[in-house]
Amino acid sequence: ADGEIKAALRNRNRMCRSRRSNDHTVKDSASNLDAGVFIATAASSSSSPPSSSPSFTVSVIADFQSEVPGSNSSEHFEAFGSPIAGSEIVAFVAETNLRLGIFAYHVATQKLSVIADTLSAVPGATDAQFGDFPYSPSVFGSRCAFYGDAPGALSGIYVSGSVGDESDSENSSNDISSVVTMASSFGTAAGGALSFIGFGGNAYADDKISFYAVTTLDGIFMLPVPPTH
């Protein structure tokens, strides 16, 4: 029993990178036993009598037996964060036995792809990789926005290109742009340099991203999303 407790604590501490583990979007592996990400599709209204309750078909997006996009056979999912669903994609943070990452499921093609992970290079940086994804991502249309923890002042909010448009459907991380990072400054009117950025699962809409930030002031800010390349 002591060994199991110590192993669970090690897993929990491994999940806690830039936030406390109980605040991290992905909980430790011990609390993710037999977990997965699922999607429920409603039956068409024409196939059900008007007086009947709607029926749904539940499908697996990802679970512990699912193939990890862009991986080899030895990699498997170990833990999941809460998914964020949009009209075109479903995005979530998940941990495998090799990496932590943002994954997206394209509803039309039913394909799972990698948005970014802890093996991905940070856009515009030399020899820097993402270290953590502590918040749930946010989606709008076929694009996914997320907070990425990175070295130095590179931590911040990033946005993907259009998921599902890539010739390589398993990896959509080649078109990531930064929206705001700790290196950004809002000018003296908004308090100047940033000391903290907060992000949420419903922060992306109408090509704009909202977020909480601490400068010399505390406030909610909104920025336009860079266009796809």
Secondary structure, DSSP 4 states (H G I P E B T S, - for coil): -HHHHHHHHHHHHHH-SSS-TTTSSB--GGGGTT-EEEEEEEPPGGGS-TTSPP-EEEEEEEETTSPPTT--TT--EEEEBPPEE-SSEEEEEEEESS-EEEEEEETTTTEEEEEEETTSBPTT-SS-B--B--S--EEETTEEEEEEB-TTTT-EEEE---TT-SSSTTB-TTS-EEEEETT-B--GGGTSB-SEEE--TT-EETTEEEEEEESSSEEEEEEEPPPP-
